[in-house]
């Protein structure tokens, strides 16, 4: 049995001492003295070490670390690790009896209801007893208070690994104040890697239903990381127990965000289907669903004969050419397909959905705070505070000559002078602005491409391309823009590293927050700059026929399609969102799979036999896996936060964004789970109480979403022009209501008239273009009409009213929803009261037992 325990790769050679941490170094490394000093000091601190050569590489040596019981207790007391000491009891006797009968009745009622398929079977998960116990900071003097049934299992594997990591971070390898810590030894090449081992293989020859789980890793794989579990709730307590609270909170947030996307996706799908079903029945809901044929008979100003027809039958309305040389005159009915597609996104439900998503974002964040409060209570993080972090080695090396007393520790430490900090911050901010200007330059290059390409596609020999040259221009422009985005992302990460290191942050958390903020700013601007251009600038400054504005006096600025710019915005968002999610999923799973496959291939090339793969110990299997990213969960959070921006910022133009995000996140949870369980080394189980800087970024995106959606509805869509026409210029003027017939004549009102003879291209007659300008026979030809100013005033008024209304609703909802549930507050207050009583009673019972053992007289009162 001892040999079997040792061969599993989880114990020392004696089969009794559990491996809590693994260090890896190369025998050829010249840092022998530092390594020997470091390991000698580790033994002096109470750790046990054992070396083991690698099976597949003769140059690799593994150092197995075991932390004995006495050392665990000493450092658990120093680190104030909370441990269980008694089962929880929340209520008094009469209330517990009442609640017990009520719970029995509810349990009987639930037995008649159909079973929730999303919940995991409780019998399939281990009994995590610490979630049902009162906890207190561990103390060796009061060790008798705690529930210690087995010393080997009292401290969980993640707690043991965290204690050993704490010791590795504070053990010296040379004489000197700053010559300590495993991180510095990893940076200077003394060690190749340091990681806690997995608890065994994630697969088993026997089914889990009949033989049970071999270990927690196997259980996580079967009940969480498998694709067949895509519809199940996540076992958050088990994730937290295996990977630590920081990773557990990430998956809790990701699951909460995914669940909250379900109502948003359903409402967005309803808005899309509403546009689909009303596409053929609505005659005049947009500029692409109805048209009035306008024929100018004479220049004398006689009244024109007007006849209303749907756009797909408007075969006599001529539109002005959309480009300079190669575009031909087109009839309005040729935009029938674009018109129908536009109506899918720009319909009567658009404003409602924009308001709904703004409120949804607030509800999501407010209820996440409540969910986080419950998790931090269940995971004993309420009273946990960040320890005083160590200084970064780069910071110490740079400012070792300037010292100041730390007000918390009372010890002298390196200090960064304010002028130096300010100058570095200014250089970093300048670098950020330079990179943002580089993004805008790339967007400008794509705009120039669109201006050049539209002339080429308009003269294309292939009839399909020539007919749909605007779609071809937009589609190729989106693909080029996506390739530029992905290329610049690689540059951004390197620049963000450089600028963050240039600032010399004091601690690792400051470095992570600064780096995360830069990466978010870079990628947010990179992803959304082209979308902002299409939403708010495309076609706004093109001019009018006969007096078009040109870029560099050469290329005519691009105009919106006769059906509006919304179709271009939808295409841009849809392509970028779908392609980026596919690329991210490949990089998250496909790239580690390829790397692990390549490492196994190199092992085979090195002459290793296949049977070695089967007999490899666990520490060597973990060494062949990929390490977790250097910046931890930053990439995971960044991807989801950028997706949250796509889901909320331009949702008025693309109501299917929440549905696409929901489908992606269902896959994302299992991809991340599979990656953490099978493809990555086990990360150090870190603690955290929230998601850090990302919550503030999410709140900022929620505010920006209200503003952008107000501008999209007011400026990009035709909602406001239709509204003004129905109540001011349509057949229902002064009648106080709006029906379908109230929009008859809207297109005729929104299309201006131009004399083709003024172009000098050999055309005669009149053409129409989207604008509110006077006709050529007017006393002030081509000047803005009164309707233009009415529409502009209505747009500005809508933006102000929409923003104030939505912000008021958001603030009111945030006020109504408390950050912590009331029952949780009561439980916390009662727990503090009961803990004090229990500690008093436990201490009294202990002293009475001691007195009885010594033969002394004892009493029931406090001695």
Secondary structure, 3 states (H helix, E strand, C coil): CHHHHHHCCCECCCCCCECCEEEEEECCCCCHHHHHHHHHHHHHCCEEEEEEECCCCCCEEEEEEEECHHHHHHHHHHCCCEEEEEECCCCCHHHHHHHHHHHHHHHHHHHHCCCCCCCCCHHHCCCCHHHHEEEEECCCCCHHHCCCCCHHHHCCHHHHHHHHHHHHHCCECCCCCCCECHHHHHHCCCCCEEECCCCCCCCCCCCHHHHCCCCHHHHHHHHHHCHHHCCCCCCHHHHHHHHCHHHHHHHHHHHHHHHHHHHHHHHHHHHHHHHHHCCCCCCCCCCCCCEEEECCCCCCCCCCCEEEECHHHCCCCEECCCCCCCCCCEEHHHHHHHHHHHHHHCCCCHHHHHHHHHHHHHHHHHHHHHHHHHHHHHCCCCCCCCCCCCECHHHHHHCCCCEEECCCCCCEEECCCHHHHHHHHHHHHHHHHHHHHHHHHHHHHHHHHHHHHHHHHHCCCCHHHHHCHHHHHHHHHHHHHHHHHHHHHHHHHHHHHHHHHHHCCCEHHHHHHHHHHHHHHHHHHHHHHHHHHHHHCCCCCCEECCEECEECCCEECCCCECCECHHHHHHHHHHHHHHHHHHHHHHHHHHHHHHHHHHHHHHHHCCCCHHHHHHCCHHHHHHCCECCCCCCCHHHHHHHHHHHHHHHCCCCCCCCHHHHHHHHHHHHHHHHHHHHHHHECCCCCCCCCCCCCHHHHHHHHHHHHHHHHHHHHHHHCCHHHHHHHHHHHCCCCCCCCCCHHHHCCHHHHHEEEEEHHHHCCCCCCEEEEECCECCCCCCCCCCECHHHHHHHHHHHHHHHHHHHHHHHHHHHHHHHCCCCCHHHHHHHHHHHHHHHHHHHHHHHHHHHHHHHHCCCCCCCCCC
